[in-house]
Amino acid sequence: MPNTKSAIRRVRRVKKQTQVNRIRKSKYKTAVKQMELHLKAKEKDKAKKYFSKFQSILMQVAKSGIISRNTAARKISRISKKISSK
């Protein structure tokens, strides 16, 4: 249990931030799954339309520190290759 006022405030802040991080992580995972579904179903046009939103979500999540920028860039690059090669 926190003893000082600042520690009590910190606990409250951490709870709120944990919820925000969970939402962001969920958003990221959903975006990746959605893109993989489009690619597996061979829906190239839908995948191309969704790609800009997908890229945006990944960069937002990377900016907030949920995933690293390199991870986001790597995933975007690989998906981009899959879309252009098919």
N, CA, C and O atoms as a CHARMM CRD file, in Angstrom:
* protein
*
  344
    1    1 MET  N      0.83000  -1.18700   0.00000 PROA 1      0.00000
    2    1 MET  CA     0.00000   0.00000   0.00000 PROA 1      0.00000
    3    1 MET  C      0.87800   1.25500   0.00000 PROA 1      0.00000
    4    1 MET  O      1.88800   1.32500   0.70100 PROA 1      0.00000
    5    2 PRO  N      0.47200   2.23500  -0.79600 PROA 2      0.00000
    6    2 PRO  CA     1.23500   3.48600  -0.81600 PROA 2      0.00000
    7    2 PRO  C      1.05200   4.26400   0.48000 PROA 2      0.00000
    8    2 PRO  O     -0.03900   4.29800   1.04800 PROA 2      0.00000
    9    3 ASN  N      2.12100   4.88000   0.93500 PROA 3      0.00000
   10    3 ASN  CA     2.07100   5.60400   2.20300 PROA 3      0.00000
   11    3 ASN  C      1.95700   7.12000   2.02400 PROA 3      0.00000
   12    3 ASN  O      1.27500   7.79000   2.80000 PROA 3      0.00000
   13    4 THR  N      2.61300   7.64500   1.02000 PROA 4      0.00000
   14    4 THR  CA     2.63200   9.09900   0.83800 PROA 4      0.00000
   15    4 THR  C      1.54500   9.54000  -0.14700 PROA 4      0.00000
   16    4 THR  O      1.01700   8.73700  -0.91600 PROA 4      0.00000
   17    5 LYS  N      1.22900  10.83700  -0.10200 PROA 5      0.00000
   18    5 LYS  CA     0.22000  11.37700  -1.01400 PROA 5      0.00000
   19    5 LYS  C      0.62400  11.17500  -2.46600 PROA 5      0.00000
   20    5 LYS  O     -0.19500  10.79800  -3.30400 PROA 5      0.00000
   21    6 SER  N      1.88200  11.42600  -2.75100 PROA 6      0.00000
   22    6 SER  CA     2.35300  11.30000  -4.13200 PROA 6      0.00000
   23    6 SER  C      2.27700   9.84400  -4.60600 PROA 6      0.00000
   24    6 SER  O      1.98800   9.58400  -5.77400 PROA 6      0.00000
   25    7 ALA  N      2.53500   8.91300  -3.71300 PROA 7      0.00000
   26    7 ALA  CA     2.45200   7.49000  -4.07300 PROA 7      0.00000
   27    7 ALA  C      1.00700   7.09100  -4.35700 PROA 7      0.00000
   28    7 ALA  O      0.73900   6.30400  -5.26500 PROA 7      0.00000
   29    8 ILE  N      0.08300   7.63600  -3.57600 PROA 8      0.00000
   30    8 ILE  CA    -1.34300   7.35700  -3.78700 PROA 8      0.00000
   31    8 ILE  C     -1.77400   7.89000  -5.15800 PROA 8      0.00000
   32    8 ILE  O     -2.47100   7.20300  -5.90400 PROA 8      0.00000
   33    9 ARG  N     -1.35400   9.11200  -5.48200 PROA 9      0.00000
   34    9 ARG  CA    -1.68000   9.69400  -6.78900 PROA 9      0.00000
   35    9 ARG  C     -1.06800   8.87300  -7.91600 PROA 9      0.00000
   36    9 ARG  O     -1.68300   8.66200  -8.96200 PROA 9      0.00000
   37   10 ARG  N      0.13700   8.42400  -7.68100 PROA 10     0.00000
   38   10 ARG  CA     0.84100   7.62700  -8.68200 PROA 10     0.00000
   39   10 ARG  C      0.09200   6.32400  -8.98200 PROA 10     0.00000
   40   10 ARG  O      0.01000   5.90000 -10.13500 PROA 10     0.00000
   41   11 VAL  N     -0.44600   5.70000  -7.94500 PROA 11     0.00000
   42   11 VAL  CA    -1.20600   4.45500  -8.11500 PROA 11     0.00000
   43   11 VAL  C     -2.43100   4.70500  -8.99800 PROA 11     0.00000
   44   11 VAL  O     -2.74000   3.92200  -9.89600 PROA 11     0.00000
   45   12 ARG  N     -3.12500   5.82200  -8.71800 PROA 12     0.00000
   46   12 ARG  CA    -4.29300   6.17500  -9.52300 PROA 12     0.00000
   47   12 ARG  C     -3.89900   6.39900 -10.98300 PROA 12     0.00000
   48   12 ARG  O     -4.58000   5.94400 -11.90100 PROA 12     0.00000
   49   13 ARG  N     -2.79700   7.10300 -11.17700 PROA 13     0.00000
   50   13 ARG  CA    -2.32000   7.41600 -12.52400 PROA 13     0.00000
   51   13 ARG  C     -1.93000   6.15000 -13.28600 PROA 13     0.00000
   52   13 ARG  O     -2.21600   6.01300 -14.47500 PROA 13     0.00000
   53   14 VAL  N     -1.28200   5.23900 -12.58900 PROA 14     0.00000
   54   14 VAL  CA    -0.85500   3.98400 -13.21700 PROA 14     0.00000
   55   14 VAL  C     -2.06400   3.16000 -13.64900 PROA 14     0.00000
   56   14 VAL  O     -2.04300   2.53900 -14.71200 PROA 14     0.00000
   57   15 LYS  N     -3.12100   3.15000 -12.82800 PROA 15     0.00000
   58   15 LYS  CA    -4.33800   2.40500 -13.20000 PROA 15     0.00000
   59   15 LYS  C     -4.93300   2.95200 -14.48900 PROA 15     0.00000
   60   15 LYS  O     -5.29500   2.19400 -15.38900 PROA 15     0.00000
   61   16 LYS  N     -5.03000   4.27400 -14.56900 PROA 16     0.00000
   62   16 LYS  CA    -5.58800   4.89700 -15.76900 PROA 16     0.00000
   63   16 LYS  C     -4.71700   4.60300 -16.98100 PROA 16     0.00000
   64   16 LYS  O     -5.22400   4.26600 -18.05100 PROA 16     0.00000
   65   17 GLN  N     -3.41700   4.73000 -16.81100 PROA 17     0.00000
   66   17 GLN  CA    -2.49900   4.51900 -17.92700 PROA 17     0.00000
   67   17 GLN  C     -2.51400   3.06300 -18.39100 PROA 17     0.00000
   68   17 GLN  O     -2.37000   2.78700 -19.58200 PROA 17     0.00000
   69   18 THR  N     -2.68700   2.13200 -17.44900 PROA 18     0.00000
   70   18 THR  CA    -2.77000   0.71200 -17.79000 PROA 18     0.00000
   71   18 THR  C     -3.97600   0.45900 -18.68100 PROA 18     0.00000
   72   18 THR  O     -3.89400  -0.29700 -19.64900 PROA 18     0.00000
   73   19 GLN  N     -5.09900   1.09600 -18.35000 PROA 19     0.00000
   74   19 GLN  CA    -6.30000   0.93600 -19.17200 PROA 19     0.00000
   75   19 GLN  C     -6.07500   1.48100 -20.58300 PROA 19     0.00000
   76   19 GLN  O     -6.46200   0.84900 -21.56600 PROA 19     0.00000
   77   20 VAL  N     -5.45600   2.63900 -20.67700 PROA 20     0.00000
   78   20 VAL  CA    -5.17100   3.24600 -21.98500 PROA 20     0.00000
   79   20 VAL  C     -4.25800   2.34200 -22.79500 PROA 20     0.00000
   80   20 VAL  O     -4.48300   2.12900 -23.98700 PROA 20     0.00000
   81   21 ASN  N     -3.22500   1.81100 -22.14900 PROA 21     0.00000
   82   21 ASN  CA    -2.28300   0.92200 -22.83100 PROA 21     0.00000
   83   21 ASN  C     -2.97000  -0.34400 -23.32100 PROA 21     0.00000
   84   21 ASN  O     -2.67100  -0.83100 -24.41100 PROA 21     0.00000
   85   22 ARG  N     -3.89300  -0.88300 -22.51800 PROA 22     0.00000
   86   22 ARG  CA    -4.63000  -2.07900 -22.92000 PROA 22     0.00000
   87   22 ARG  C     -5.45000  -1.81600 -24.17400 PROA 22     0.00000
   88   22 ARG  O     -5.49100  -2.63800 -25.08900 PROA 22     0.00000
   89   23 ILE  N     -6.10300  -0.66000 -24.20200 PROA 23     0.00000
   90   23 ILE  CA    -6.91800  -0.28500 -25.35900 PROA 23     0.00000
   91   23 ILE  C     -6.03600  -0.17500 -26.60300 PROA 23     0.00000
   92   23 ILE  O     -6.38700  -0.67500 -27.67100 PROA 23     0.00000
   93   24 ARG  N     -4.89600   0.48000 -26.45100 PROA 24     0.00000
   94   24 ARG  CA    -3.98700   0.64400 -27.59100 PROA 24     0.00000
   95   24 ARG  C     -3.46300  -0.69500 -28.08400 PROA 24     0.00000
   96   24 ARG  O     -3.38800  -0.93100 -29.28900 PROA 24     0.00000
   97   25 LYS  N     -3.10000  -1.57000 -27.15500 PROA 25     0.00000
   98   25 LYS  CA    -2.56600  -2.88100 -27.52400 PROA 25     0.00000
   99   25 LYS  C     -3.63500  -3.69800 -28.25000 PROA 25     0.00000
  100   25 LYS  O     -3.34700  -4.39200 -29.22600 PROA 25     0.00000
  101   26 SER  N     -4.86000  -3.60700 -27.76300 PROA 26     0.00000
  102   26 SER  CA    -5.97000  -4.32000 -28.37900 PROA 26     0.00000
  103   26 SER  C     -6.21800  -3.80800 -29.79300 PROA 26     0.00000
  104   26 SER  O     -6.44900  -4.58800 -30.71600 PROA 26     0.00000
  105   27 LYS  N     -6.16500  -2.49100 -29.95000 PROA 27     0.00000
  106   27 LYS  CA    -6.35200  -1.85800 -31.25300 PROA 27     0.00000
  107   27 LYS  C     -5.29300  -2.35300 -32.24300 PROA 27     0.00000
  108   27 LYS  O     -5.59300  -2.65100 -33.39900 PROA 27     0.00000
  109   28 TYR  N     -4.06200  -2.43200 -31.76800 PROA 28     0.00000
  110   28 TYR  CA    -2.93500  -2.90400 -32.57900 PROA 28     0.00000
  111   28 TYR  C     -3.13400  -4.36000 -33.00800 PROA 28     0.00000
  112   28 TYR  O     -2.98600  -4.69600 -34.18300 PROA 28     0.00000
  113   29 LYS  N     -3.47200  -5.21700 -32.04400 PROA 29     0.00000
  114   29 LYS  CA    -3.64900  -6.63500 -32.35800 PROA 29     0.00000
  115   29 LYS  C     -4.80900  -6.84800 -33.32200 PROA 29     0.00000
  116   29 LYS  O     -4.72600  -7.68400 -34.22300 PROA 29     0.00000
  117   30 THR  N     -5.88800  -6.09400 -33.13500 PROA 30     0.00000
  118   30 THR  CA    -7.04100  -6.19400 -34.01600 PROA 30     0.00000
  119   30 THR  C     -6.67100  -5.79100 -35.44000 PROA 30     0.00000
  120   30 THR  O     -7.08800  -6.43200 -36.40400 PROA 30     0.00000
  121   31 ALA  N     -5.88800  -4.72900 -35.56100 PROA 31     0.00000
  122   31 ALA  CA    -5.47200  -4.25700 -36.88600 PROA 31     0.00000
  123   31 ALA  C     -4.63800  -5.31800 -37.60500 PROA 31     0.00000
  124   31 ALA  O     -4.82500  -5.56200 -38.79700 PROA 31     0.00000
  125   32 VAL  N     -3.72700  -5.93900 -36.87600 PROA 32     0.00000
  126   32 VAL  CA    -2.87200  -6.97500 -37.47500 PROA 32     0.00000
  127   32 VAL  C     -3.72200  -8.17300 -37.91200 PROA 32     0.00000
  128   32 VAL  O     -3.53700  -8.69700 -39.01100 PROA 32     0.00000
  129   33 LYS  N     -4.64800  -8.60300 -37.05700 PROA 33     0.00000
  130   33 LYS  CA    -5.51000  -9.73900 -37.39600 PROA 33     0.00000
  131   33 LYS  C     -6.38500  -9.43100 -38.60300 PROA 33     0.00000
  132   33 LYS  O     -6.56900 -10.27500 -39.48100 PROA 33     0.00000
  133   34 GLN  N     -6.92200  -8.21700 -38.63800 PROA 34     0.00000
  134   34 GLN  CA    -7.77600  -7.79900 -39.74900 PROA 34     0.00000
  135   34 GLN  C     -7.00800  -7.84000 -41.06900 PROA 34     0.00000
  136   34 GLN  O     -7.51300  -8.32400 -42.08200 PROA 34     0.00000
  137   35 MET  N     -5.79800  -7.33200 -41.03700 PROA 35     0.00000
  138   35 MET  CA    -4.97500  -7.32000 -42.25600 PROA 35     0.00000
  139   35 MET  C     -4.64900  -8.74100 -42.68900 PROA 35     0.00000
  140   35 MET  O     -4.70000  -9.04700 -43.88100 PROA 35     0.00000
  141   36 GLU  N     -4.32000  -9.60600 -41.75500 PROA 36     0.00000
  142   36 GLU  CA    -4.01300 -10.99900 -42.09500 PROA 36     0.00000
  143   36 GLU  C     -5.23600 -11.70700 -42.67100 PROA 36     0.00000
  144   36 GLU  O     -5.10400 -12.53800 -43.56900 PROA 36     0.00000
  145   37 LEU  N     -6.42100 -11.38400 -42.16200 PROA 37     0.00000
  146   37 LEU  CA    -7.64000 -11.97100 -42.71000 PROA 37     0.00000
  147   37 LEU  C     -7.83500 -11.55900 -44.17200 PROA 37     0.00000
  148   37 LEU  O     -8.18700 -12.38400 -45.01500 PROA 37     0.00000
  149   38 HSD  N     -7.60700 -10.29200 -44.45900 PROA 38     0.00000
  150   38 HSD  CA    -7.74000  -9.81600 -45.84100 PROA 38     0.00000
  151   38 HSD  C     -6.74100 -10.52100 -46.75100 PROA 38     0.00000
  152   38 HSD  O     -7.07200 -10.88100 -47.88000 PROA 38     0.00000
  153   39 LEU  N     -5.53600 -10.71600 -46.26600 PROA 39     0.00000
  154   39 LEU  CA    -4.51200 -11.35700 -47.09600 PROA 39     0.00000
  155   39 LEU  C     -4.78900 -12.84900 -47.28800 PROA 39     0.00000
  156   39 LEU  O     -4.58800 -13.38200 -48.37900 PROA 39     0.00000
  157   40 LYS  N     -5.25300 -13.52500 -46.22600 PROA 40     0.00000
  158   40 LYS  CA    -5.54300 -14.95800 -46.35000 PROA 40     0.00000
  159   40 LYS  C     -6.73200 -15.21000 -47.26200 PROA 40     0.00000
  160   40 LYS  O     -6.77100 -16.20400 -47.98700 PROA 40     0.00000
  161   41 ALA  N     -7.70100 -14.30200 -47.22000 PROA 41     0.00000
  162   41 ALA  CA    -8.89000 -14.45100 -48.06100 PROA 41     0.00000
  163   41 ALA  C     -8.62500 -13.99200 -49.49200 PROA 41     0.00000
  164   41 ALA  O     -9.51100 -14.03200 -50.34500 PROA 41     0.00000
  165   42 LYS  N     -7.39100 -13.55600 -49.74100 PROA 42     0.00000
  166   42 LYS  CA    -6.96300 -13.08700 -51.05500 PROA 42     0.00000
  167   42 LYS  C     -7.82700 -11.92700 -51.54500 PROA 42     0.00000
  168   42 LYS  O     -8.17400 -11.83600 -52.72200 PROA 42     0.00000
  169   43 GLU  N     -8.16200 -11.04400 -50.60400 PROA 43     0.00000
  170   43 GLU  CA    -8.92200  -9.83600 -50.92300 PROA 43     0.00000
  171   43 GLU  C     -7.93100  -8.68700 -51.06300 PROA 43     0.00000
  172   43 GLU  O     -7.79600  -7.85100 -50.17100 PROA 43     0.00000
  173   44 LYS  N     -7.24900  -8.66300 -52.18500 PROA 44     0.00000
  174   44 LYS  CA    -6.17300  -7.69000 -52.40100 PROA 44     0.00000
  175   44 LYS  C     -6.68000  -6.24600 -52.36400 PROA 44     0.00000
  176   44 LYS  O     -6.03000  -5.36400 -51.80300 PROA 44     0.00000
  177   45 ASP  N     -7.84600  -6.01900 -52.96700 PROA 45     0.00000
  178   45 ASP  CA    -8.37300  -4.65300 -52.99500 PROA 45     0.00000
  179   45 ASP  C     -8.75200  -4.16600 -51.59900 PROA 45     0.00000
  180   45 ASP  O     -8.50400  -3.00800 -51.26000 PROA 45     0.00000
  181   46 LYS  N     -9.35200  -5.04100 -50.78500 PROA 46     0.00000
  182   46 LYS  CA    -9.68900  -4.66500 -49.40800 PROA 46     0.00000
  183   46 LYS  C     -8.43100  -4.43400 -48.57700 PROA 46     0.00000
  184   46 LYS  O     -8.36900  -3.52000 -47.75500 PROA 46     0.00000
  185   47 ALA  N     -7.44300  -5.27000 -48.80700 PROA 47     0.00000
  186   47 ALA  CA    -6.17700  -5.12100 -48.08600 PROA 47     0.00000
  187   47 ALA  C     -5.51100  -3.79900 -48.44400 PROA 47     0.00000
  188   47 ALA  O     -4.95200  -3.12700 -47.57600 PROA 47     0.00000
  189   48 LYS  N     -5.56800  -3.42700 -49.71300 PROA 48     0.00000
  190   48 LYS  CA    -4.97300  -2.15400 -50.14100 PROA 48     0.00000
  191   48 LYS  C     -5.70200  -0.96900 -49.52100 PROA 48     0.00000
  192   48 LYS  O     -5.07500   0.00500 -49.10500 PROA 48     0.00000
  193   49 LYS  N     -7.03100  -1.05700 -49.46000 PROA 49     0.00000
  194   49 LYS  CA    -7.82000   0.01900 -48.85700 PROA 49     0.00000
  195   49 LYS  C     -7.52800   0.13700 -47.36100 PROA 49     0.00000
  196   49 LYS  O     -7.43800   1.23900 -46.82000 PROA 49     0.00000
  197   50 TYR  N     -7.38500  -1.00200 -46.70900 PROA 50     0.00000
  198   50 TYR  CA    -7.17500  -1.03200 -45.25500 PROA 50     0.00000
  199   50 TYR  C     -5.73400  -0.68900 -44.87600 PROA 50     0.00000
  200   50 TYR  O     -5.46000  -0.34700 -43.72600 PROA 50     0.00000
  201   51 PHE  N     -4.82000  -0.77700 -45.83200 PROA 51     0.00000
  202   51 PHE  CA    -3.39300  -0.61400 -45.53700 PROA 51     0.00000
  203   51 PHE  C     -3.06300   0.73600 -44.91200 PROA 51     0.00000
  204   51 PHE  O     -2.27000   0.79800 -43.97200 PROA 51     0.00000
  205   52 SER  N     -3.65100   1.81100 -45.40800 PROA 52     0.00000
  206   52 SER  CA    -3.32800   3.13200 -44.85200 PROA 52     0.00000
  207   52 SER  C     -3.78900   3.24900 -43.40600 PROA 52     0.00000
  208   52 SER  O     -3.08600   3.82100 -42.57300 PROA 52     0.00000
  209   53 LYS  N     -4.96600   2.71000 -43.10400 PROA 53     0.00000
  210   53 LYS  CA    -5.46800   2.72000 -41.72100 PROA 53     0.00000
  211   53 LYS  C     -4.58200   1.83400 -40.83900 PROA 53     0.00000
  212   53 LYS  O     -4.25300   2.18700 -39.70700 PROA 53     0.00000
  213   54 PHE  N     -4.21000   0.68500 -41.38400 PROA 54     0.00000
  214   54 PHE  CA    -3.33200  -0.25300 -40.68400 PROA 54     0.00000
  215   54 PHE  C     -2.01200   0.40400 -40.33100 PROA 54     0.00000
  216   54 PHE  O     -1.53000   0.29400 -39.20400 PROA 54     0.00000
  217   55 GLN  N     -1.43700   1.08400 -41.30300 PROA 55     0.00000
  218   55 GLN  CA    -0.15900   1.76600 -41.11000 PROA 55     0.00000
  219   55 GLN  C     -0.29800   2.86100 -40.05400 PROA 55     0.00000
  220   55 GLN  O      0.58000   3.02200 -39.20600 PROA 55     0.00000
  221   56 SER  N     -1.37600   3.59700 -40.10300 PROA 56     0.00000
  222   56 SER  CA    -1.63400   4.67300 -39.15200 PROA 56     0.00000
  223   56 SER  C     -1.73800   4.13200 -37.72800 PROA 56     0.00000
  224   56 SER  O     -1.14800   4.68700 -36.80100 PROA 56     0.00000
  225   57 ILE  N     -2.48100   3.06100 -37.56300 PROA 57     0.00000
  226   57 ILE  CA    -2.66100   2.46000 -36.23400 PROA 57     0.00000
  227   57 ILE  C     -1.31500   1.99300 -35.68400 PROA 57     0.00000
  228   57 ILE  O     -0.98800   2.25600 -34.52700 PROA 57     0.00000
  229   58 LEU  N     -0.54000   1.30400 -36.51200 PROA 58     0.00000
  230   58 LEU  CA     0.75900   0.81300 -36.05100 PROA 58     0.00000
  231   58 LEU  C      1.69300   1.93500 -35.64800 PROA 58     0.00000
  232   58 LEU  O      2.39900   1.82400 -34.64600 PROA 58     0.00000
  233   59 MET  N      1.70600   3.01500 -36.41300 PROA 59     0.00000
  234   59 MET  CA     2.59500   4.13400 -36.07300 PROA 59     0.00000
  235   59 MET  C      2.13000   4.85800 -34.80400 PROA 59     0.00000
  236   59 MET  O      2.95800   5.32000 -34.02000 PROA 59     0.00000
  237   60 GLN  N      0.81500   4.95900 -34.59900 PROA 60     0.00000
  238   60 GLN  CA     0.29900   5.56700 -33.36800 PROA 60     0.00000
  239   60 GLN  C      0.70900   4.75000 -32.15700 PROA 60     0.00000
  240   60 GLN  O      1.13400   5.29900 -31.14000 PROA 60     0.00000
  241   61 VAL  N      0.58100   3.43600 -32.27200 PROA 61     0.00000
  242   61 VAL  CA     0.93300   2.54100 -31.16700 PROA 61     0.00000
  243   61 VAL  C      2.43600   2.60000 -30.89900 PROA 61     0.00000
  244   61 VAL  O      2.87000   2.58500 -29.74700 PROA 61     0.00000
  245   62 ALA  N      3.22000   2.66600 -31.96600 PROA 62     0.00000
  246   62 ALA  CA     4.67300   2.75100 -31.81200 PROA 62     0.00000
  247   62 ALA  C      5.06700   4.07400 -31.16600 PROA 62     0.00000
  248   62 ALA  O      5.97700   4.12200 -30.33800 PROA 62     0.00000
  249   63 LYS  N      4.38500   5.13600 -31.54500 PROA 63     0.00000
  250   63 LYS  CA     4.68000   6.45700 -30.99600 PROA 63     0.00000
  251   63 LYS  C      4.43100   6.49300 -29.49000 PROA 63     0.00000
  252   63 LYS  O      5.16700   7.14600 -28.74900 PROA 63     0.00000
  253   64 SER  N      3.39600   5.79300 -29.04300 PROA 64     0.00000
  254   64 SER  CA     3.07300   5.78300 -27.61500 PROA 64     0.00000
  255   64 SER  C      3.92000   4.78100 -26.83300 PROA 64     0.00000
  256   64 SER  O      3.87000   4.76500 -25.60300 PROA 64     0.00000
  257   65 GLY  N      4.69400   3.94800 -27.52500 PROA 65     0.00000
  258   65 GLY  CA     5.61900   3.04600 -26.84700 PROA 65     0.00000
  259   65 GLY  C      5.07500   1.66400 -26.54200 PROA 65     0.00000
  260   65 GLY  O      5.71200   0.89900 -25.81800 PROA 65     0.00000
  261   66 ILE  N      3.91800   1.33100 -27.07400 PROA 66     0.00000
  262   66 ILE  CA     3.35300   0.00100 -26.84200 PROA 66     0.00000
  263   66 ILE  C      4.19500  -1.05000 -27.56400 PROA 66     0.00000
  264   66 ILE  O      4.49900  -2.10700 -27.01000 PROA 66     0.00000
  265   67 ILE  N      4.56300  -0.74500 -28.80100 PROA 67     0.00000
  266   67 ILE  CA     5.53000  -1.56600 -29.53200 PROA 67     0.00000
  267   67 ILE  C      6.64300  -0.63000 -29.98300 PROA 67     0.00000
  268   67 ILE  O      6.46100   0.58600 -30.02000 PROA 67     0.00000
  269   68 SER  N      7.78000  -1.19100 -30.32200 PROA 68     0.00000
  270   68 SER  CA     8.88700  -0.33300 -30.74500 PROA 68     0.00000
  271   68 SER  C      8.66500   0.13600 -32.17500 PROA 68     0.00000
  272   68 SER  O      7.93100  -0.49200 -32.93900 PROA 68     0.00000
  273   69 ARG  N      9.29600   1.23100 -32.52600 PROA 69     0.00000
  274   69 ARG  CA     9.15600   1.78700 -33.87500 PROA 69     0.00000
  275   69 ARG  C      9.67100   0.82000 -34.92800 PROA 69     0.00000
  276   69 ARG  O      9.11300   0.72900 -36.02100 PROA 69     0.00000
  277   70 ASN  N     10.73300   0.09900 -34.59800 PROA 70     0.00000
  278   70 ASN  CA    11.28900  -0.86400 -35.55500 PROA 70     0.00000
  279   70 ASN  C     10.32300  -2.01000 -35.80900 PROA 70     0.00000
  280   70 ASN  O     10.20500  -2.48400 -36.93900 PROA 70     0.00000
  281   71 THR  N      9.63000  -2.45900 -34.76600 PROA 71     0.00000
  282   71 THR  CA     8.64700  -3.53700 -34.91600 PROA 71     0.00000
  283   71 THR  C      7.52500  -3.08000 -35.83700 PROA 71     0.00000
  284   71 THR  O      7.10900  -3.81700 -36.73100 PROA 71     0.00000
  285   72 ALA  N      7.03800  -1.86700 -35.61700 PROA 72     0.00000
  286   72 ALA  CA     5.96400  -1.32200 -36.45100 PROA 72     0.00000
  287   72 ALA  C      6.42700  -1.21400 -37.90000 PROA 72     0.00000
  288   72 ALA  O      5.70900  -1.60400 -38.82000 PROA 72     0.00000
  289   73 ALA  N      7.62600  -0.68500 -38.09400 PROA 73     0.00000
  290   73 ALA  CA     8.16200  -0.52100 -39.44200 PROA 73     0.00000
  291   73 ALA  C      8.32800  -1.87200 -40.13100 PROA 73     0.00000
  292   73 ALA  O      8.03700  -2.00900 -41.31900 PROA 73     0.00000
  293   74 ARG  N      8.79400  -2.86300 -39.38600 PROA 74     0.00000
  294   74 ARG  CA     8.99300  -4.20600 -39.94000 PROA 74     0.00000
  295   74 ARG  C      7.65900  -4.81900 -40.37200 PROA 74     0.00000
  296   74 ARG  O      7.55800  -5.38900 -41.45800 PROA 74     0.00000
  297   75 LYS  N      6.64500  -4.70100 -39.52500 PROA 75     0.00000
  298   75 LYS  CA     5.33300  -5.26600 -39.85900 PROA 75     0.00000
  299   75 LYS  C      4.73000  -4.56900 -41.07200 PROA 75     0.00000
  300   75 LYS  O      4.17000  -5.22000 -41.95400 PROA 75     0.00000
  301   76 ILE  N      4.84500  -3.24300 -41.11200 PROA 76     0.00000
  302   76 ILE  CA     4.32300  -2.47600 -42.24200 PROA 76     0.00000
  303   76 ILE  C      5.03700  -2.89200 -43.52700 PROA 76     0.00000
  304   76 ILE  O      4.40300  -3.07700 -44.56600 PROA 76     0.00000
  305   77 SER  N      6.34700  -3.03600 -43.44900 PROA 77     0.00000
  306   77 SER  CA     7.13500  -3.40800 -44.61300 PROA 77     0.00000
  307   77 SER  C      6.74100  -4.78600 -45.13800 PROA 77     0.00000
  308   77 SER  O      6.56700  -4.96900 -46.34200 PROA 77     0.00000
  309   78 ARG  N      6.60300  -5.73800 -44.24600 PROA 78     0.00000
  310   78 ARG  CA     6.26400  -7.10800 -44.66300 PROA 78     0.00000
  311   78 ARG  C      4.87800  -7.17800 -45.27800 PROA 78     0.00000
  312   78 ARG  O      4.66800  -7.86600 -46.27600 PROA 78     0.00000
  313   79 ILE  N      3.93300  -6.46400 -44.68000 PROA 79     0.00000
  314   79 ILE  CA     2.57100  -6.44900 -45.22400 PROA 79     0.00000
  315   79 ILE  C      2.57200  -5.77000 -46.58800 PROA 79     0.00000
  316   79 ILE  O      1.89200  -6.21400 -47.51300 PROA 79     0.00000
  317   80 SER  N      3.33100  -4.70200 -46.70300 PROA 80     0.00000
  318   80 SER  CA     3.43200  -3.98300 -47.97100 PROA 80     0.00000
  319   80 SER  C      3.95300  -4.89800 -49.07300 PROA 80     0.00000
  320   80 SER  O      3.44500  -4.87700 -50.19400 PROA 80     0.00000
  321   81 LYS  N      4.95900  -5.69600 -48.75900 PROA 81     0.00000
  322   81 LYS  CA     5.51200  -6.64900 -49.72600 PROA 81     0.00000
  323   81 LYS  C      4.45500  -7.66100 -50.15200 PROA 81     0.00000
  324   81 LYS  O      4.33400  -7.98700 -51.33300 PROA 81     0.00000
  325   82 LYS  N      3.68100  -8.16000 -49.16500 PROA 82     0.00000
  326   82 LYS  CA     2.65800  -9.15600 -49.46600 PROA 82     0.00000
  327   82 LYS  C      1.57800  -8.58000 -50.37400 PROA 82     0.00000
  328   82 LYS  O      1.09600  -9.25100 -51.28600 PROA 82     0.00000
  329   83 ILE  N      1.20800  -7.34100 -50.11500 PROA 83     0.00000
  330   83 ILE  CA     0.15800  -6.70800 -50.91900 PROA 83     0.00000
  331   83 ILE  C      0.64500  -6.48500 -52.35000 PROA 83     0.00000
  332   83 ILE  O     -0.07700  -6.75600 -53.30900 PROA 83     0.00000
  333   84 SER  N      1.86000  -5.99500 -52.48300 PROA 84     0.00000
  334   84 SER  CA     2.37000  -5.68300 -53.82700 PROA 84     0.00000
  335   84 SER  C      2.73400  -6.93500 -54.62600 PROA 84     0.00000
  336   84 SER  O      2.66900  -6.92200 -55.85500 PROA 84     0.00000
  337   85 SER  N      3.11500  -8.00900 -53.94400 PROA 85     0.00000
  338   85 SER  CA     3.51900  -9.21400 -54.67500 PROA 85     0.00000
  339   85 SER  C      2.33700 -10.04000 -55.16100 PROA 85     0.00000
  340   85 SER  O      2.45400 -10.77300 -56.14300 PROA 85     0.00000
  341   86 LYS  N      1.21500  -9.92900 -54.49000 PROA 86     0.00000
  342   86 LYS  CA     0.05800 -10.75000 -54.87100 PROA 86     0.00000
  343   86 LYS  C     -0.69800 -10.17800 -56.02300 PROA 86     0.00000
  344   86 LYS  O     -1.69500 -10.75600 -56.45600 PROA 86     0.00000
